[in-house]
Every structure is written in C-alpha cells, then in structure tokens.
Amino acid sequence: MTALSSSLGQGAYTTLPPSPTEKLARWLHWPLAIAGMLGALYLVFLIYTTGQATWAAGVLLLFTAGFYVYLSRGGFAWRYLFPGVAGMLVFIAFPLVYTAQIGLTNYSSIHLLSESRVREYLLEQRDAVEERVLAYSLHASGAEYRLVLKTEGEAHPQWVSPPLALRAGKPLRVDIVAADAASTPPDAALPLPELIQHRDALAKLVLVAPDKTELHYLGLREFGPVKPQWTANADDSLTRNADGAVFQPNRETGFFESASGEVLQPGFKAFIGMANYTRMLFDAEFRGPFLSIFTWTVVFSALTVAFATAIGMLFAVLLNWEGMKYRTTYRTLLFLPYAVPGFISILVFKGLFNQNFGEINAILDALFGVKPAWFADPYLAKTMLLIVNVWLGYPYIMILCSGLLKAIPADLYEASALAGASPFTNFFKITAPLIIKPLAPLLVSAFAFNFNNFVLIALLTDGRPDFLSTKLPAGQTDILVSYTYRIAFKDSGSDFGLAAAISTLIFFLVAALSLVNLRMSAKAQK
C-alpha cells in the first residue's frame, strides 16, 4: 500500500514532455515577436517621415507598452486589461484631446498648412525668365527620345539632349549640347497627343546648358530658366524679389502680411488660445445666433422627452388594462414607429409636411382653408420637428413603462379599489411615483440623445430657415451638433477650429448629463 501511494505521489509530480505543437510555439515565439517589433518600428518610421513626430512618438509609446505587457513577466497582470485601456485611449481620449487642441487654433479651409509648410510652398514658387525661354520638340530615337530646343521664331535648333528613356520617376538632370547636323534627330517631332503622354517625365527633367544654366519644364512647348519669387530671411520673414516687399508671419491671423496690409495666400494654422471660446461669448454678431441655437437645443430636447414620456406612459397604462380587447394588436401598431428605420420615417414626414403637395396641408386646407408654411416659418418648422421627433420617440418610452408597470404589485391596486380610488388617483398616487424613479436615468439618456439628434435636423429641415444678417450661416432649427457640422463642412468656410471648440463644449455638456444619469441610476438602485 505504501509503495502504491509512493508511486502515485511520484506520478502526480511527473511533467509530461512538450508536444510538437508546443515545441514549435516555443521556437517561433521570439522570432515572431522580433518580427512584430521590426514591423512596428517601420510603421513608426513611416509616420515620422511624413513630419508627424508627435504622432510617431504616440504610436511608439503604444507599441512599447503592448510589447512590454505581452512579452514580460512584469506586465502579466495587465494582459486582459490592456486591450480595453488601449482602445479607450485611442478611440475616446485621443479624439477628445485632438478636438480640444484644434479648438485652440484657427484651423480652417484657408489655414490648412503649418507655417513652415506655407513658407516652403512660397519659396518653391518660380517665375520664368521670359527673354530666355526656348521652344522644344520631342523626337523618337529608337526606344528612347531626344529633345531639340531652339529660340522661338528661329528655324535652326540651338540645343539637343542625349537619348532619354523618359520614365516618370525621380527628377533627372541632363547636360545638353549645341545642335549640329550630326546630332539633330532625323525623325519628325512627336505630335501633341504623344507629347502629352510624356508630360510627367518631362516635368521632372532639368536640362543643363554648357554655361551651367538650368532649363526647367514650363509647359507642353517650352523649357527655360526660372528665378525664385521669394527670398527667406533670418527672422522667418519673406522678401518678394520683384519689388523687395517684406512679409512677416502674423501668428494671430495666420497669414504672411506686409507693412502695407497685403496678405499672402495660403494661410497657416496658428495657436490662438481661447479666441474661439471668447468669440462664442463676446462677439455680438456670433453670440446672438449661437445663444438662440443653444436655447433651442435645450428646449427641443426637453420638450421631446416631456411629450414622448407623457404619450408613451399613457399608452403603456392603457395597454396594461387587462380588460381591453385586441391589446396585442394595439401594442404592435403603436410599436411600428420604433420598428421602422428612423431616416425612412423622417423622409416620409418631409413629404407629408410639404406645403403644396403634402397630405397634412391637404387635410388642413379641406377642413380649415389653410396651408401652413412648415419649412419657411421658424415656429412652424420647430413645431414640425417636435411632432416628428415625438412620433419617433414615444414607442421607446412606452416599452420602458410597460416593463416597469409589470413590476408594480397588484395588491396596491386592489387596496386602492377597495378604498374607492379613481383611475386618476391610482395613476398619480401609485403608478407614477413607482415608475418615475427607475425611469429618470433613462429619460436623462433620452435627453442627451436628442441633444445630439443630428439625423432628424439634417434630413427634415437642414437647420433652415436661416437667421438673417449673420456673420456665419446659422439656421433657426439648427441644434448645436448640426450647427457645428455647418460651420465645419458646409457653407461657413470650413472653420474647423470654431467647430472643434463648439464640439468640446458639447462634450462637456453631455458629460455633465452622463454624471447626472449615473447619480440618478445610483439613487434608483437604493
């Protein structure tokens, strides 16, 4: 018995030899890890070569943390948390910080580039030396081609190039020689359609004359020397060679400007601090529409939640009455607005509210002789938005209330019936107090959703009718998110900096609503 126990004990601690698969995994572990590291470093290098040093550093830090967590013993505890944390940083924290950073700049459609890139762009501008421009023709020379250059109006060629392959690629410098009877190609010049096919290769070609003059491509028929339009100065300013005017970078406006007020295009992106935020508060021409849109956003969200809650709760209470016939049919019909995709319902309502051909105006005209201008009148447009949004939102509240009503003990209603209470007393004394507490966090969520209900505004009114005489186009039915979209991408000059500032404000407002939601949810659970 002792020997058996001893053998069983020894067998319990016997280590099985690794399987072939495990051996292969051990052999491939570090080679694959090293290959992954090299691939990550190459990706970081590619990002860095594009001039994005900050992004390259961020990606390098992320990869370093990932390799440390999954390849070292010290990071073992983070192996299951790292994907979630990395995803939160990449998809939540980074967009928020990047948006807030853009909100501190003048980034827009006319301030897209950095200051250094604008300077490089201007320094790259060249003017042709008109008196020395040469006409050229391209001639086939076997599988290659030769350029023949001559002064405009002269019959005899002046210069000729060696045979060229003319493959589009890197810039190519070629020495040209004086033309004579022996060096001039005998074949006729290529016609214009064939010449156009070699345009990209010719554009990167620099011809060097014996006196070291460089001839650059100026068009489909001309080569010639060029001179720079601008000269860089030590104080970051630029001097225009044509007249000697000096342009200093104005980092408040984002333009190179002269002392006389002349402005160069394009502009550059500059840090302007809180200027976009102060503009929202202190610029009277912008503040008026902005405050109106902000007020309408709050009112629109609050009224939508209030009306949808009232209607949804009413239908839920009625459908909870067990004596009602065809309850399932009614519930199905009332649920249909929630089952149909929202954008389809919105487009249907857009047709129904059409002033001239819509069914709603047809009915109102037949009954009362009126055809309201739903899309032209600001108050009617806002009323239309509320009607459509309540139609889309009440089924959600109805479903929530239906579930909460099932949790109310029937004994309470039986006791109320014995006391002779009316249905209204039952609703206000029993039903409403018992369901409003767990329903409150969901109503806050519904308010936050409608606060950013971009789809409804974009499809139904597109924010119109517009305010009159505003610095930036703004619609009277716009809410903050649709107004931000117009500023960033539509008819307001693509002012990304201002749009990012408004987006940051929206984030903090929604974050505040989320905190309220969490507090109310915590109270509802007690």
N, C-alpha and C positions, 0 to 999 in steps of 0.2 A: 504494500500500500504506500509506504514511504517512497519507494523507488518510482512508483507511478506518479505520485504527486511531484516528485523532483523532476521527472521527465516532462510533466505537464507545465510545471513552472518554467523550465528551460525553454519549452516550445512557445510559451506566451511572450517571451522576450526575443524570439528569433526574428530577425529582419529579412524580409523577402528580397531577393535580388531584383534590381530595377528591370522593368520590361523594355523591349526595344524602343517603344514609343517614348518612354521616359528618358532613355539614353539619348535619343535623337533630340528631344526637347532641351536637355542639358547642353548638348553640343551646340545647338542653334541659338541658345539664349543670348549669349553675349555678342555673337556676330550680328544677330538681328537688332539688338539694342544699339550697337555701334552704327549700323546702317541707318537706323531711325535718327540717331543723333546727327549723323552727317547730313541726312535729308533736312532735318530741322535747321541746322546751321546754314545750309544752302538757301532755304526759304528766307531766313533772316537776312542773309547777304543780299538776296534779290530785292527785299523790301528796302534795305539800306541804300542800295544803288539807285533807287528811284528818288532819293533825297528825303525819305521819311525816317529820320534817325530815331525819333521818339517812338514811332510805331514799331520799328525794328527792335528797340530795347524792350518794349512791352511784350512782343511775341517771344523774344529770347527769355525773358523772365518767366513767362507762362510755360514754355517748353522745359526750362530748367527745373521748375517746381514739379512738373509732371514726371520727368525722369528721376528726380530725387525720390518722389513718393513711391514710384513703382519699381525702382531698382535698388533701393537701400532698405536696410532693416529699420532705420530711424523713422522713416515715413510710413511704416506698415499700418499704423492706426488711421491714416488719412486716405487709404486706398479706396474706401467706399464713399467718403465724403468729397474727395477731390473733384469728381465729375460735376457734382451739383454746385460746389463752390465756384469752379472754373466757369460753368455755364452762367451762373448768376453774375460773375464779374464781366464776362464777355457780352452777354445779351441784355443785361439790365444796368449794371453800374457804368460800363463803358459808354453806351449810348447816352445815358443821362449826363455824364461828365462832359462828353463831347458836345452835346447840345448846349449845355450851360456855357461851355467855352466859346462856342460860336456866337452865343448871345452877348458876349462881351466884345465882339468885333463888328466891323462894318461890312462883313462878307455879303456880297450881292452879285447880281449879274454883271455889274461893271467893276467889281472888286474881287475877281476870282483868283488872281495870281498873287504870289508873295512879292514883296518889294524887290528882292534880289532877282526874281524871275522877270519882273517888269523891266528892271534895269538891263538884264541880259537881252530881252526882246528889243528894246530900243537901240542898244549898242549893235545889234545884228542888222539893223536897217542900213541899206546901202543905196546910193544914187549912182546911176550910170554916168560916165564921162562921155557926154553926147558927141563931142568932136572926135572921139577916138573909137566909136562903135564900128564894128565890122560886120558885114553880111556874111553868111556862111551857107554852104551846101554840103550835103552828106552823100558820099559816093560809096558804092559797094566795091570791095577789094577782096575777091574770093569769099571766104567765110567771114571776113572782117570788114571794117568800114574806115573811111578816111574823111577828115574834114578839110574843106577848102575855104579859106577866108579871103575876102577882098573888100576894099573900100566901096561903099555904096556909089554906084554910078560908073565905076571903072570896069573895063572889060577883062583885064588880066588879073588872075589871082595873085595875092600877096603872100599868103602863108598856107602851109599844108601840114597836116598832122601825120604821124606814123600810123600804120594799121591798128585799129582798135577793135576789141571784142564787143564793147558796148553792152555789158551786163549790168543791170541795176543792182547796186550794192553800195560799197563804201565810196567816199569821194576819191577821185583819181586825178593826179597831176601829170600832165603830158607836155613835153617840150615840142614846140612846133619849129619848122624851118622855113626858110624862104622858098617860095614856089618857083619851079622852073619847068621846062618842057618834060624833063625826065621824071620829075616827082609828081606832076599833076596826074590824077587818076583819069584813065581814058574813058571810063564808063560815065553815062549820064547821071545827073543828080537824082536822088530818090524823090518821088512825088510826095506831096504833103501827107496823104494818109499813112504812108510807110514811115515818114519822118515822125509823125505823132507817136507811133509805136515805140520809138526810142527816146521819147521825151524825158522819162525818169532818169535814164542813164546819162543823157546829155546834161541834165540839170546838176548832176554831181561832178561834172567834168570841169577841171581848171586847166586852161591852156597857158603855157609859159613861153613867152617870146624870147628871142636871144638877148634882149636888153633887160630881162627879168620882169617885164611887165606881165601881170596876170590878167587873163581874159576870162570872164565868167559868163555863164549862160544867161541871156537876157530875154529870150523868147524863142519862138519857133524859127526865126530867121536871123537872129543877132547874137553875137558874142562881143564883149567889150570890157574894159577896165571899170572898176567901181571904186567909189570913195565912201567912207562911213559918214552917216548923217550926224552922229553924236560922238562926243569925247567924254570919257569918265574922269571925274575929278577926285581928289583925295578925300573930300568931305562928303562923299556919296552923292554929290550933285552931278548933273549932266550939262554939257555945253553943246548947243546946236552949232555945228560948223558953218552953216550957211550965213548966220548973222551974229554969232557969238553970244546969243541969249543963254543965260544960265537958269536951269530949272532945279529947284530944291525939292526933296521929298517932304510933303506935308503929311505927317502921320496922324493928324486929326481928321483930315478929309480923305486921305488915301489916294492922293494924286501927286504927280510931279508938277510943280507950279513955278511960274516965273514971277519976277518982281512986279510985272505989269498985270498979273492976274491970269495969264494964259495957262490953260490946263492941258496936260497931255493925257491921251488915252492909250492903253487901258489903265484903270486904277489898280491899286494893290490893297490887299487885305491888311488892316491895321487894328491894333488893340485900342478900343475906345472906352473901356471900363463900363460904367453903369449908364452910359449915354442912352442906350435903348430903353432902359427901365425908366430913367428920368423923362424920356420922351413920352412914355405912356402916361405919366403923371402930370407933367408940367407943360407939354406942348398943347396949347388950346385947340389947334386945328386937328390934332390926332386924338386928344383926350376925349373930346365930345363923342365921336362915333365909338371909340373904344369902351367908354363907360356905358353907353347905351347898349352895346353888344354884350358886355359883361352882365348888365342888369337883365337883359332879355334871356341870356343863357340860364341864369339862376331861376327866373320866373318860369321859363319854358320847362326846365327840369322839375321844379316844384309842382307846377300845375299838372304836368303829365303824371307824376307819381300820385298826386292827390285824386285826380279824376279816375285814373286807372285803378287805384285802390278802392275807391267808392264803388265803381261799377263791378269790378271783379269780386269784391266781397259781397255785394248784393246778389250777384248771380250764384255765388257759392252757397250763400244761405238759402236761396230759393231752391237750388238743386239738392240741397241737403234734406229737404222736406220729403219724407218717405211716402206721403200720400199723393204726391204728384205723379201723374201718368207720363209715360214716354220720357222719363228723366234721362235715360241713356242717349236718346235721340237729340234732346236739347243740349246735353253736355257735348256731344260730338259737333253739333252745329256751332256752338259758342267757342269751341276749341279751334275751329278751322282757321281763323286769322293767325294763330300761332303756328299752325302746321304749314301754311303757305309761305314760301320764302319771302322775306321782307321786301326785297327790291322789286319783286313782281307786284306785290300789293301796292307799293308806293307808285309805281308806274301806272297801275290801273286807276288809282285815285287821281293821278295827274290828268288822265283823260276825263274822268268823271267831273272834275272841277273846271274843265275848260270853259271859258266864258261864253263862247259861241256855239260849241258843239257838244258840251258835256251834259250828261243826263241830269246832274244835280241842278244846273241852271235851267234846263228844260222843264223840270218839275216846278221849280220856283217861279218860272215865267208863266206856266199854266195856272198856278194857284194864286200868285200874288202880283204877277206882271212885272217882276224884277229879274235882272240878270247881274248879280254881283260880280265885280272885277276881282276875283280871288287872287290873282297873281300881280295885279297892279296896285291895289290898295294895301298899305303896310299892315293895318289892323286885321283886314280880312285874310291876308296871307298868313299872319301869325295864328289866327283862329283856325285856318285850314291845317296848319302844321300840328296844332294841338289835337284836332279831330283825328287826323290820320295816326298820330303817334299813340293816342289813347286806344284807338282801334287795334293797333299792333301790340299794345302792352297789357291790356286788361286780361287776356287769357292766362298770362303768367301769374298774375295776382290771384285769379280765380282758382287755378290749380293749387297754389300755395294755401289759400284759405280753405279749400276743400279738404286738404290733408290735415290742417290744424283743427278743423271742426270735428273730425273723427276722433281727435284726442280729448275732446271735452266730455266728461262723464255725463251719461244720460240722466243720472239721478238728480242733477241740478235742474234740468228742465222739468222733470216730474215734480220736484218740490215746488218749482215756480208755478206749474199748472195748478197744483193743489191750493196755492195761495191766490189763484185767480189773476196772475200777471198776464199782461197782453204781450203779443209778439214783439212790439217795440221795446217793452220793458226787458224782455228776455235778451234782445239784441244788445241794448245799451248797458245792461247790468251784468250779463253773463258772457255772451258771445264776444263782444268787442274787447272787454278787458282781458279775457283769457287768450285771445289770439294776437292782440296788438303787440304784446311784449316779445314773443318769438318772431313776429313778423317785422319788427322795427329794423333789425340789421339788414334784412333783405330789401326793405324799402330804401335804406341808405345806399345799398348797392345799385338799386334801380336808378336812384338819383344820380349817382356817379356815372352810370352807363349813359343816361340821357344828357348829361353834361358834355359828353364827347360823342353825341349821336351824329356823326358826320354824314352817314349814308342818307339819312332822311333829308337833311338840308340840301345835299348835293343833287339828289335825284328829283326832289319835288320843286324847290324854288331856286336852287343855286345861290341862296342868300339874297335874292332880289325881292322887292325893288331896292335900288341903291340909294344911299344918302346923297344929297346934292351938295356940290361945292366942298368936297373933302379933299385933303391932300393925298390920301391913298384911297382907292376904291373900296367901299365898305357897304354891305347890304344890311337892310333893316331886319331881315330874317336870319342873318348870319348868327351863329353861335361862335364861341371863341375858337373852336377847332376848325370850323370852316373858314373863319376869317383868317386864321393863321395859314391855312392852305392857300388862300387867295394871295396873301402877301408873299408867300414863298414861291409859288409855282404858276400863278396866273397873271392877272393884269395889274400887278403892283410893282413891277420892276424886279421881281425875284429878290426881295430884300431878305436874304436868309438869316442875317443877324437879328433883325427885329422879330422875324418869325420864331427863331430859336429862343429869344427872350420871352415871348408870349407862351411858347411851349413849356419853358421852365416854370413859368407862373402856373400854368395849367397843372403841371406835375405836382407842385406843392399843394394846390387846392384839392386835387384828387387824393393825394397822400393824407391830407388832413381828414377828408371824408373817410378814408380807409381806417384811420386811427379811431374815428368816432364809431365806425362799424365794428371794429374789434372790441371797443369798450362796451358797446351795446350788446354784442354777442356774449361777452363775458357775464354781463348782468343777466342776460336771458337764461344762462345756464345755471344761475344760482337759485 
